[in-house]
Amino acid sequence: MSSSTALTFTREADASRYTLHRGDDLVSVLDYRDDGRTVAMTRAYTVPTFRGHGYAGEVVDRAVADLEKQGDRQVIPVCWYVADWFAAHPERAGILQQRARA
């Protein structure tokens, strides 16, 4: 993170999203669908003026940590960015929903 302003992470369950703010500015959002067993992470988005500072990775990291702490959901990485994030962090793959084998 390039700024010394504190980051605030919030789970907005009513909106089905996680948010990351830097000061008063919304910098990144992670949308999801929760069916009670799995959380499908559908879109990671960073406000264009804040791109390139690692905020999308930070919001995904904090969301995964939140879900790991809850311990009752598995993640389905629908969004390409989330899938790439898990590929880069194989140590966090224990929370991923395992695909059924044919």
trRosetta pair geometry for C-beta under 8 A, 3 or more apart (Angstrom, degrees):
i j d omega theta_ij theta_ji phi_ij phi_ji
1 7 6.9 -110 -118 -41 158 128
1 53 6.1 52 -132 166 53 102
1 54 6.2 -108 -71 65 59 118
1 55 7.7 80 -108 -75 92 71
1 58 7.2 45 -70 -67 109 149
2 53 5.2 -98 11 -132 104 108
3 22 5.9 69 74 -169 146 137
3 53 7.4 13 -4 -162 94 147
5 22 5.0 86 97 176 120 88
5 23 4.5 -43 -178 -43 138 100
6 22 7.6 166 87 -146 35 56
6 23 7.3 108 54 -69 67 54
7 20 5.9 -13 -170 -169 109 96
7 21 6.9 151 -158 78 56 48
7 22 5.7 -31 -99 -94 70 68
7 27 7.9 -70 -127 36 97 137
7 58 6.8 -64 -174 155 164 147
8 20 7.2 153 77 -156 48 47
8 21 4.5 -13 57 58 100 101
8 22 7.9 -179 17 -79 76 22
9 18 6.9 -4 -171 -180 89 104
9 19 7.3 166 -151 86 45 51
9 20 5.6 -12 -100 -102 71 75
9 58 7.9 -133 -84 145 117 95
9 59 7.0 168 -124 -119 101 66
9 62 4.5 -100 -140 156 158 159
10 18 6.9 165 86 -158 47 59
10 19 5.0 -8 59 56 96 95
10 20 8.0 -179 22 -76 71 33
10 21 7.4 24 2 -2 111 106
11 18 5.4 -30 -103 -104 62 80
11 63 7.6 122 -94 -118 96 79
11 66 6.1 156 -59 -177 131 162
12 15 4.2 1 125 40 118 110
12 16 7.6 -39 98 25 80 18
12 17 5.2 -3 61 67 106 78
12 18 7.2 169 19 -98 76 25
12 19 6.1 37 -11 -8 118 110
13 16 7.1 27 -168 -77 36 43
13 34 7.9 -42 -144 26 86 148
16 31 6.3 44 118 -161 91 73
16 32 5.6 -137 174 71 85 64
16 33 6.4 19 -169 -92 138 43
16 34 6.8 -158 -129 6 96 93
17 29 5.4 -8 -179 -171 130 100
17 30 6.3 155 -161 79 73 47
17 31 4.9 -34 -100 -101 97 56
17 32 6.7 154 -97 17 42 76
18 29 7.1 153 80 -160 54 50
18 30 4.4 -1 53 55 102 104
18 32 7.3 43 -9 -6 91 118
18 59 5.7 154 110 -177 113 99
18 62 6.9 173 172 94 141 101
18 63 4.4 -136 -11 -87 167 112
18 66 7.4 173 -106 25 134 151
19 26 6.1 -54 -167 -138 118 100
19 28 7.3 154 -159 88 50 54
19 29 5.5 -15 -106 -106 72 74
19 30 7.9 -155 -70 24 32 69
19 59 7.3 -51 -166 -130 15 126
20 26 7.7 105 78 -160 48 58
20 27 5.4 -58 103 64 93 95
20 28 4.3 6 49 57 116 95
20 29 7.5 -147 22 -67 76 36
20 55 5.7 179 97 -171 142 98
20 58 6.0 103 -128 101 160 108
20 59 4.3 -117 -24 -81 127 102
20 62 7.2 130 -85 36 110 143
21 24 6.9 -44 -179 -168 122 12
21 25 6.2 152 -160 80 76 43
21 26 5.5 -47 -100 -96 82 46
21 27 6.4 136 -128 5 27 87
22 25 5.2 -17 64 66 80 102
22 27 4.9 48 -2 -33 102 136
22 50 7.2 166 15 -130 133 137
22 55 7.6 -83 -37 -105 117 128
25 47 7.6 -114 169 46 102 156
25 50 7.2 156 139 -67 128 136
26 29 7.1 16 174 -54 114 98
26 47 6.4 113 104 -38 80 134
27 46 6.3 -8 157 -149 71 84
27 47 5.7 -104 -144 26 37 109
27 50 4.2 -132 -147 154 93 168
27 53 7.7 -59 -177 68 136 128
27 55 4.6 -111 133 -147 117 158
28 44 7.2 -1 -176 -175 107 82
28 45 6.7 168 -154 90 62 49
28 46 4.5 -23 -100 -101 91 75
28 47 7.1 -116 -69 1 46 75
28 50 7.1 -122 -49 103 81 133
28 55 4.0 178 -33 140 133 108
28 56 5.3 -164 -142 -81 136 51
28 58 7.0 124 49 65 153 95
28 59 4.4 -147 113 -24 122 139
29 43 7.6 10 106 108 95 95
29 44 7.5 171 89 -151 51 41
29 45 4.9 -7 58 60 93 98
29 46 8.0 179 21 -80 63 34
29 59 7.1 -139 -120 -176 4 166
30 41 6.2 -28 178 -151 107 105
30 43 7.3 175 -151 90 43 52
30 44 5.1 -7 -106 -104 81 74
30 45 7.7 178 -79 22 38 67
30 56 7.9 122 -74 -153 94 68
30 59 4.8 176 -26 136 113 117
30 60 6.0 145 -96 -81 144 62
30 63 5.2 -89 81 -41 155 155
30 82 7.6 100 -145 -79 113 117
31 41 7.6 123 83 -163 51 55
31 42 4.9 -54 101 66 100 98
31 43 4.3 19 39 50 115 95
31 44 8.0 -144 23 -66 70 33
31 45 7.5 34 -11 2 100 110
32 39 5.1 -1 -178 -178 134 96
32 40 6.2 153 -160 78 72 50
32 41 5.1 -34 -100 -103 95 52
32 42 6.1 158 -108 7 32 87
32 63 7.6 165 -42 -170 139 140
33 39 7.2 160 78 -156 44 50
33 40 4.5 -4 53 53 97 106
33 42 6.1 61 -10 -34 95 126
34 38 7.6 -165 -140 96 50 42
34 39 4.9 -12 -98 -105 81 80
34 40 7.9 -157 -69 23 36 67
34 73 7.0 -47 -139 -124 99 146
35 38 5.7 12 42 51 103 77
35 40 7.8 45 -12 -7 102 101
37 73 6.7 137 158 -125 23 66
37 74 7.0 -8 150 27 72 92
38 73 6.1 127 -124 -167 22 85
38 74 5.0 -35 -110 70 81 82
38 75 7.1 143 -164 -103 80 13
38 76 5.3 42 169 -16 128 108
38 97 5.4 -1 -118 -62 125 139
39 67 6.0 -117 25 -110 148 140
39 73 4.9 50 -17 160 101 138
39 74 7.4 -174 24 87 72 34
39 75 5.4 -29 69 -107 92 65
39 76 7.1 -175 87 25 40 75
40 75 7.9 132 -98 -165 26 54
40 76 4.3 -25 -105 70 73 112
40 78 5.0 43 179 -23 98 123
41 44 7.2 20 162 -49 111 91
41 60 7.3 73 -169 -126 155 93
41 63 7.2 115 -106 119 126 147
41 75 6.1 8 -14 -163 110 104
41 76 7.1 -179 17 81 68 54
41 77 5.5 -15 55 -119 110 53
41 78 6.1 -175 77 30 51 81
41 79 5.5 -76 122 18 85 109
41 82 4.3 143 103 -108 132 169
42 78 4.8 -6 -106 73 56 134
42 79 5.7 97 157 -46 19 97
43 79 5.2 154 -93 -91 27 128
44 56 4.7 90 156 -159 120 106
44 59 6.7 158 -142 80 99 118
44 60 5.9 -22 -104 -61 139 109
44 79 5.3 141 0 137 84 157
44 81 4.3 -104 50 82 127 137
44 82 5.8 150 -27 -51 121 85
44 85 7.9 96 -35 -24 164 137
45 56 7.4 174 65 -105 6 107
46 50 5.5 -123 173 89 100 95
46 51 5.0 128 103 -90 125 72
46 55 5.0 122 -120 77 121 114
46 56 4.8 -89 -42 -53 114 96
47 50 4.8 56 69 22 91 109
47 51 7.6 -142 87 -39 43 76
48 51 5.7 -30 -151 -12 38 117
50 53 6.0 -70 176 27 72 126
50 55 5.7 12 140 1 116 153
51 55 7.8 -103 -106 35 35 111
54 57 5.0 -52 -167 46 74 116
54 58 5.8 82 134 -29 85 101
55 58 5.3 -54 -145 36 36 115
55 59 6.3 33 159 -18 69 101
56 59 6.0 -53 -147 35 31 106
56 60 6.4 28 154 -15 64 107
56 81 6.0 -56 159 168 136 145
57 60 5.8 -57 -146 40 31 109
57 61 6.1 35 155 -22 66 108
57 85 6.1 169 -122 -117 75 115
58 61 5.6 -52 -143 36 29 113
58 62 6.3 22 160 -13 64 108
59 62 6.0 -56 -144 41 30 107
59 63 6.2 32 155 -21 64 108
60 63 5.7 -56 -145 37 30 111
60 64 6.2 30 157 -18 65 106
60 81 7.3 -147 -59 127 145 99
60 82 5.8 -179 -127 -113 130 77
60 85 4.8 -25 124 178 157 174
61 64 6.0 -56 -149 36 26 109
61 65 6.4 27 153 -18 62 108
61 85 7.7 -133 -58 -176 70 130
61 89 7.8 156 -102 -72 89 168
62 65 5.5 -51 -146 37 34 114
62 66 6.3 40 152 -24 65 102
63 66 5.5 -50 -150 32 33 115
63 67 6.5 27 153 -13 65 105
64 67 5.8 -57 -148 40 32 108
64 68 6.2 36 152 -22 66 106
64 75 6.8 -30 -114 -53 85 158
64 92 5.7 32 158 -179 147 136
64 95 6.3 158 -159 56 91 155
65 68 5.6 -51 -143 36 31 114
65 69 6.3 35 155 -22 63 105
66 69 5.8 -56 -152 34 28 113
66 70 6.6 28 151 -18 63 104
67 70 5.5 -49 -147 35 36 112
67 73 5.3 -82 -157 71 106 113
67 75 6.3 97 115 -60 164 106
67 95 6.1 102 110 -166 116 145
68 71 6.9 29 172 -73 36 62
68 92 7.7 -92 -64 -150 136 91
68 95 5.7 -91 -83 -73 83 137
70 73 6.2 19 94 13 127 101
73 95 7.8 31 99 -169 70 102
74 95 6.1 173 -137 172 56 59
74 96 6.5 41 -176 156 96 17
74 97 4.0 108 130 -73 129 77
74 98 7.9 -75 -164 -2 151 62
75 82 7.8 -132 167 167 124 129
75 86 7.9 -179 103 -81 132 137
75 95 5.1 46 6 127 108 100
75 96 5.5 -56 69 -103 89 50
75 97 6.6 -150 71 -13 34 82
76 96 7.6 98 -91 -155 36 71
76 97 5.2 -16 -73 25 82 128
77 82 4.0 -159 -147 114 97 105
77 83 4.2 148 126 -73 129 66
77 85 7.6 -164 -132 51 138 93
77 86 5.5 -123 -49 -2 156 136
77 96 7.0 -37 -12 -121 103 106
78 82 7.2 38 50 52 48 133
79 82 4.3 83 69 7 98 105
79 83 6.9 -167 92 -7 51 84
80 83 5.6 -56 -149 38 34 113
80 84 6.2 34 154 -18 68 105
81 84 5.7 -54 -149 38 31 111
81 85 6.3 38 149 -25 65 104
82 85 5.4 -49 -147 32 34 116
82 86 6.6 32 154 -16 64 101
83 86 6.0 -54 -152 36 31 108
83 87 6.5 34 149 -21 64 105
84 87 5.4 -52 -148 35 35 115
84 88 6.4 29 154 -14 66 107
85 88 5.9 -62 -152 42 30 107
85 89 6.2 -8 158 14 67 115
86 89 6.0 -75 -134 60 30 87
86 90 7.5 75 165 -91 64 43
86 92 6.5 -118 -128 84 72 103
86 93 5.9 98 -175 -94 103 80
86 96 6.3 84 -155 -71 149 128
87 90 7.3 4 -162 -66 29 81
89 92 4.5 11 132 18 112 116
89 93 7.6 166 108 -42 69 75
90 93 5.2 -20 -161 -17 54 124
92 95 6.5 -30 166 20 75 109
93 96 5.1 -32 -166 5 67 122
